[in-house]
Amino acid sequence: MSRADAEKHIQRNPHPDFKKVEADRQPWDKSMAWNIKQTIKPDWKYGDGANDGGAGLRIPHVEIDPYETGRPAVFNYKLLISGIIPRPIGFISTRSRDGSSTNLAPFSYFSVINHDPPLFTVGYAGGFDNAKDSLKNLSETQECVINIISEHFIEAANACSINAPYGDSEWALSGLTPAPSSTVKASRVKEAIFSIEGKLDFTKEYESRATPGKKTGVLAVIEGTRFWVREDALNEDKNLVDPAVLKPISRLGGITYGRTTEGAEIPRPDFEETVVKNEEAKKLVKPKVDGQ
């Protein structure tokens, strides 16, 4: 199956006429500000378990074998992208080795895995034999820019997920602004509040378990070489990005995106302070309950 036909096969869009469905929805609330709220159960203490009073324990689970007879691999894809949410989006900028072609595309198989050195993962669907334009450029040049998507350019970023032929620039279709980088030749997105220049560390290609011999994915590990943060989102020590300014967009299942407008602060517990000095908590540590 060609990459151009993959989206039709996935059937991600559940609406025959999306614009008609969208027209009946409430408009985007631009006035929504960043809010810090209490946790769901501020009086939670060690041993309390879930905050739903055990309601979730009364609902049975369904066991799914990812390779059960008759289960298409695309079912696993749709299940995972709807269940592992929200996912950060790596908006990856690359250019071809000769500089004649550029690519800009969003990837939600993306995460940060280390800070010293700064390391990031990007998962590409398909193998090197049918490489996405981004992977082809990254492999050839060993460099890229990772941009974080914010509310103010979500439509432009989504436009870059189009299955355009190699060599046709998503930059032009999106209307976004390329800005120069310092350590790589690929451009960063000037509209992005947070961007990371990166060099390729390594790639690893994976083979299908269901269809041996078929290459189904490539993992790319990228080392960050420069950070760019818009000054109004950065603190004086240059070590915090303000979520109220970043307004990050996340990926949910299907064609759905998420916005981040609320948060709750929960300090990380210290064993000495919160268990050893807490007689009730100490009783929970020993003896251990089965399964714990």
C-alpha positions as CSV (number, residue, x, y, z in Angstrom):
1,M,0.0,0.0,0.0
2,S,1.4,3.4,-0.9
3,R,1.6,6.2,1.7
4,A,-0.9,8.2,-0.3
5,D,-3.5,5.5,0.2
6,A,-2.8,4.9,3.9
7,E,-5.1,7.5,5.3
8,K,-8.1,6.2,3.3
9,H,-7.3,2.7,4.7
10,I,-7.1,3.9,8.3
11,Q,-10.5,5.8,7.9
12,R,-9.5,8.2,10.7
13,N,-12.2,10.8,9.8
14,P,-15.6,9.5,11.1
15,H,-17.6,12.3,9.4
16,P,-18.7,12.1,5.7
17,D,-19.0,15.9,5.6
18,F,-16.7,17.3,8.3
19,K,-17.3,21.0,7.6
20,K,-21.1,20.5,8.0
21,V,-20.5,18.8,11.4
22,E,-18.1,21.4,12.5
23,A,-20.5,24.2,11.7
24,D,-22.9,23.0,14.4
25,R,-20.2,23.1,17.1
26,Q,-19.4,26.0,19.5
27,P,-16.6,28.3,18.4
28,W,-13.1,28.1,19.9
29,D,-13.1,30.0,23.2
30,K,-10.1,32.3,22.8
31,S,-10.7,33.8,26.3
32,M,-9.9,30.6,28.1
33,A,-7.0,31.2,30.4
34,W,-4.5,28.8,32.1
35,N,-6.0,27.7,35.4
36,I,-4.4,25.9,38.3
37,K,-7.0,23.9,40.4
38,Q,-7.1,21.6,43.3
39,T,-6.6,17.9,42.8
40,I,-9.7,15.8,42.7
41,K,-9.2,14.6,46.2
42,P,-7.0,17.2,48.1
43,D,-7.3,15.1,51.3
44,W,-6.0,11.9,49.7
45,K,-3.6,10.0,52.0
46,Y,-1.5,6.9,51.6
47,G,-3.5,3.8,51.1
48,D,-6.6,5.6,49.7
49,G,-6.2,4.2,46.2
50,A,-8.3,5.7,43.3
51,N,-10.4,8.8,44.0
52,D,-13.6,7.3,42.5
53,G,-14.5,5.3,45.5
54,G,-13.9,2.0,43.7
55,A,-16.5,2.7,41.0
56,G,-14.0,1.7,38.2
57,L,-13.3,-1.7,39.8
58,R,-16.9,-2.8,39.2
59,I,-16.6,-2.5,35.4
60,P,-14.9,-5.5,33.7
61,H,-12.1,-5.3,31.2
62,V,-11.8,-6.8,27.7
63,E,-8.6,-8.6,26.9
64,I,-7.2,-8.0,23.4
65,D,-4.5,-10.0,21.7
66,P,-2.9,-7.6,19.2
67,Y,-2.3,-10.5,16.8
68,E,-5.6,-12.4,17.2
69,T,-6.9,-14.1,14.1
70,G,-8.7,-11.7,11.8
71,R,-7.6,-8.5,13.6
72,P,-6.1,-6.0,11.1
73,A,-2.9,-4.3,12.2
74,V,-4.6,-0.9,11.7
75,F,-7.0,-1.8,14.5
76,N,-4.0,-1.7,16.9
77,Y,-3.0,1.6,15.5
78,K,-6.5,3.1,16.1
79,L,-6.7,1.6,19.5
80,L,-3.3,2.9,20.6
81,I,-3.7,6.5,19.4
82,S,-7.1,6.7,21.1
83,G,-5.9,5.2,24.4
84,I,-2.4,6.7,24.8
85,I,-3.4,10.3,25.1
86,P,-2.7,13.1,25.2
87,R,0.5,12.8,23.1
88,P,2.8,15.7,22.5
89,I,3.4,16.5,18.8
90,G,6.8,16.8,17.3
91,F,6.4,19.2,14.4
92,I,9.5,18.2,12.4
93,S,11.3,20.5,9.9
94,T,13.8,18.9,7.5
95,R,15.5,19.6,4.2
96,S,17.0,17.4,1.5
97,R,20.7,16.8,1.3
98,D,21.1,19.2,-1.7
99,G,18.8,21.8,-0.1
100,S,16.4,21.8,-3.0
101,S,13.5,20.4,-1.0
102,T,12.1,21.0,2.4
103,N,9.6,19.2,4.6
104,L,7.4,20.1,7.6
105,A,5.2,17.5,9.2
106,P,3.6,16.7,12.6
107,F,4.4,13.4,14.4
108,S,2.6,12.3,17.6
109,Y,4.8,9.2,18.0
110,F,7.2,11.7,19.8
111,S,8.6,12.2,23.2
112,V,11.6,13.5,25.2
113,I,13.7,10.6,26.8
114,N,16.7,12.3,28.4
115,H,18.0,15.8,29.3
116,D,21.8,15.3,29.4
117,P,22.3,15.0,26.5
118,P,18.8,16.2,25.4
119,L,17.3,13.2,23.5
120,F,14.0,12.9,21.7
121,T,12.3,10.0,19.9
122,V,10.2,10.2,16.7
123,G,8.4,7.2,15.4
124,Y,7.8,7.0,11.6
125,A,5.2,4.6,10.2
126,G,6.6,2.4,7.4
127,G,10.1,1.3,6.6
128,F,13.1,2.8,4.8
129,D,11.9,1.2,1.6
130,N,8.8,3.5,1.6
131,A,10.2,6.3,3.8
132,K,8.2,9.4,4.6
133,D,9.7,12.6,3.3
134,S,10.7,13.6,6.8
135,L,12.5,10.4,7.4
136,K,14.2,10.4,4.1
137,N,15.6,13.9,4.7
138,L,16.5,13.2,8.3
139,S,18.4,10.0,7.3
140,E,20.3,11.8,4.5
141,T,21.2,15.0,6.4
142,Q,21.3,13.7,10.0
143,E,19.6,16.9,11.2
144,C,16.2,18.5,11.8
145,V,14.2,21.0,14.0
146,I,11.5,19.9,16.4
147,N,8.8,22.5,16.9
148,I,6.1,22.4,19.5
149,I,2.6,23.1,18.2
150,S,0.6,25.9,20.0
151,E,-3.0,27.0,19.6
152,H,-2.3,29.9,17.4
153,F,-1.1,27.8,14.5
154,I,-3.0,24.5,14.9
155,E,-4.7,24.7,11.5
156,A,-1.5,25.4,9.7
157,A,0.3,22.6,11.5
158,N,-2.5,20.1,10.6
159,A,-2.3,21.2,7.0
160,C,1.3,19.9,7.0
161,S,0.0,16.3,7.6
162,I,-1.1,16.3,3.9
163,N,0.3,13.4,1.8
164,A,2.0,15.8,-0.6
165,P,4.5,14.3,-3.2
166,Y,8.2,14.5,-2.3
167,G,9.5,17.9,-3.2
168,D,6.3,19.8,-2.7
169,S,6.7,22.1,0.2
170,E,4.3,22.0,3.2
171,W,5.7,25.3,4.3
172,A,3.9,27.0,1.4
173,L,0.6,25.2,2.0
174,S,0.7,26.1,5.7
175,G,1.7,29.8,5.4
176,L,4.1,29.4,8.3
177,T,7.3,31.3,8.5
178,P,10.7,29.7,8.2
179,A,13.4,31.1,10.5
180,P,17.2,30.4,10.4
181,S,18.7,27.9,12.8
182,S,22.2,28.0,14.3
183,T,23.5,24.4,14.3
184,V,21.4,22.8,11.5
185,K,20.4,23.8,8.0
186,A,16.7,23.0,8.4
187,S,14.5,26.0,9.3
188,R,12.6,26.3,12.5
189,V,9.0,27.5,12.6
190,K,9.1,31.2,13.7
191,E,5.5,31.0,15.0
192,A,6.5,28.2,17.4
193,I,7.1,29.3,20.9
194,F,9.4,26.4,21.6
195,S,11.8,24.8,19.0
196,I,14.7,22.4,19.3
197,E,17.5,22.0,16.7
198,G,18.6,18.4,16.6
199,K,21.1,16.0,15.2
200,L,20.2,12.4,14.4
201,D,21.7,9.9,16.9
202,F,20.5,6.7,15.4
203,T,17.6,5.0,13.7
204,K,16.2,1.5,14.1
205,E,13.8,-0.2,11.7
206,Y,11.1,-2.6,12.9
207,E,9.5,-5.6,11.3
208,S,5.8,-6.6,11.5
209,R,5.0,-9.5,13.9
210,A,1.8,-10.2,12.0
211,T,3.4,-10.1,8.5
212,P,7.0,-11.2,8.8
213,G,9.3,-9.5,6.4
214,K,7.1,-6.3,6.2
215,K,8.8,-3.2,7.6
216,T,6.3,-1.3,9.6
217,G,8.2,1.4,11.5
218,V,11.4,3.3,12.1
219,L,12.5,4.8,15.4
220,A,14.7,7.9,15.3
221,V,16.5,9.2,18.3
222,I,17.5,12.8,18.0
223,E,19.9,14.8,20.2
224,G,19.0,18.4,20.8
225,T,21.7,21.0,20.0
226,R,19.9,24.3,20.5
227,F,16.7,25.4,22.2
228,W,14.6,28.4,21.0
229,V,12.0,29.9,23.3
230,R,9.9,33.0,22.7
231,E,11.0,35.5,25.3
232,D,7.5,36.1,26.7
233,A,7.2,32.4,27.6
234,L,10.6,32.1,29.3
235,N,11.6,32.8,32.9
236,E,14.7,34.7,34.0
237,D,16.7,31.6,34.6
238,K,15.9,30.3,31.2
239,N,14.7,26.9,32.6
240,L,10.9,27.1,32.5
241,V,8.4,27.5,29.6
242,D,5.2,29.1,30.7
243,P,2.2,26.8,29.8
244,A,-0.1,29.9,29.8
245,V,1.9,31.3,26.9
246,L,2.9,28.0,25.2
247,K,-0.7,26.8,25.0
248,P,0.4,23.4,23.7
249,I,-1.8,21.3,21.4
250,S,-1.8,17.6,22.0
251,R,-2.9,14.6,19.8
252,L,-5.9,12.5,20.7
253,G,-7.5,9.6,18.7
254,G,-8.8,9.8,15.2
255,I,-8.8,13.4,13.9
256,T,-9.1,14.9,17.4
257,Y,-6.7,17.4,19.0
258,G,-6.6,18.5,22.6
259,R,-5.8,21.8,24.3
260,T,-4.2,22.3,27.7
261,T,-6.0,24.9,29.8
262,E,-6.0,23.5,33.3
263,G,-3.5,21.9,35.7
264,A,-3.1,20.7,39.3
265,E,0.1,20.8,41.3
266,I,1.1,17.8,43.4
267,P,4.5,17.8,45.1
268,R,6.6,14.6,44.7
269,P,6.6,12.8,48.0
270,D,9.7,12.2,50.0
271,F,9.9,8.8,51.7
272,E,11.6,10.0,54.9
273,E,9.3,13.0,55.3
274,T,5.9,11.5,54.3
275,V,6.3,7.8,55.2
276,V,8.9,7.2,57.9
277,K,7.5,10.1,59.9
278,N,3.9,9.1,59.3
279,E,2.8,6.2,61.6
280,E,-0.3,5.3,59.5
281,A,1.8,5.3,56.3
282,K,4.5,3.1,57.9
283,K,1.8,0.4,58.6
284,L,1.1,0.2,54.9
285,V,4.7,-0.6,53.8
286,K,5.0,-3.8,55.8
287,P,3.6,-6.4,55.6
288,K,3.0,-6.1,51.8
289,V,-0.4,-7.0,50.3
290,D,-0.5,-9.7,47.6
291,G,0.2,-8.2,44.2
292,Q,2.1,-5.2,45.7
